[in-house]
Amino acid sequence: MPIHTVIREKRKALELTQEQVAERLGVSASAVNKWERGNTCPDIMILPALARLLETDVNTLLCFKEELTDQEITRVCEEVVKEIQDSGFGAGFCLAEKRIREYPNCMKLMYSLNVTLEGSFILEQADLSGEEHERYQEKILARYEFVAENAKDEQIRGSAAYLLAGKYIGQGRYERAEELLELMPERSADKRIMKSGILAAQGKRDEAARILEGKILGDINEVHMTLLKLLDIVMDEGAEEDAQKIAEIGQKTAELYEMWGYNSILIPMELAVKKQDVRESVRYIREMLTMAKAPWKIPDSPLYRHIDRNNRTEELGAAETREWQDAKEQFGIRVRPVLKKELQTSPRYDFLRKDEEFLELISE
């Protein structure tokens, strides 16, 4: 609540009249009336006495500890928009500054008002002089900078940094844009996309593509693991038809995004094991062990060709390139023993222990 609302509500709660407050503080009733209507504010020298009279503290009186709700922030933004429509951009800007001064620590309000002002600024700038245009633009930019540097809320800080980074990329200020990206959450998808935009704008297309391909690969692996977890929950609920659909989606997703062949049968195999379907489980285990022998041919896919170090012979040198290629080819060979050990020892596969085909697979 703004200070005028706090004064009014505290006074009424104590059943004091404006005249009584004025008399106790040595001011006029008219002055108190103006405080409560928000036309003026109490002098700083009166604040301690006013806080004691209203049985509160100065921090509460000035709303320093208070965070606004989303609904309150929306109402303030609507108030500013209406002021701009009725009285012009300058009046709306002044009102926004006034509200920010009332809640100096509410970064979400500051950010939301800045977004509101910027949207209106784009629409109203034709009516502004060149000097006004530059002044308002500088103030809006400075406020985004303040939020990006000072907001404790990660989402608000990241949003301000993201908007600023976009502006600086457009201005060719790539160094500052990269600094702002460091203020964003490390796992932010927007951060990686923005980073690739900076590199592409600088002509570093290979690096930009590598970041985007890494994002795709990371995201699709995360989706795949999420589907596995969801499958477990759905099966525990007894919704077998839904589980079957999830397994199909997992398989199609792995194929669509050209993941390693092993990944495409991972979720269907998990479903077969959860159902304790002996024949389906053994069939998938056989396929899984066979696919583990084959390396994932990353450069064959346009989705991942930039993150395949085999394409960077000049950067790596011939010896390191051969080492990387050998590592890819050996990956499946190294995975197979791990898979077999899991099959041999995990209680999950106890229902297969008497199946001859399964015993043959794990003994090969």
Buried (B, 14 or more C-beta within 10 A) or exposed (E): BBBBEBBBEBBEEEEBEBEBBBBEBEBEBEBBBBBBEBEEBBEEEBBEEBBEBBEBBEEBBBBEEBBBEEEBBEEBBEBBBEBBEEEBBBBBBBBBBEBBEBBEEBBBBBBBBBBBBBEBBEEBEEEBEEEBBEEBBEBBBEBBBBBBEEBEEEEBBBBBBBBBBBBBBEEEBBEBBBBBBEBBEEEBEBBBBBBBBBBBBEEBEEBBBBBBBBBBBEEBBEBBEEBBEBBBEBBEEEEEEBBBEBBEBBBEBBEEBBBBBBBBBBBBBBBBBBBEBBEBBBBBBBBBBBBBEEBBBBBEBEBBBBBBBBBBEEEBEEEEBEEBBEEBEEBBEEBBEEBBEEBEEEEBBEBBEEBEEBEEBBEE
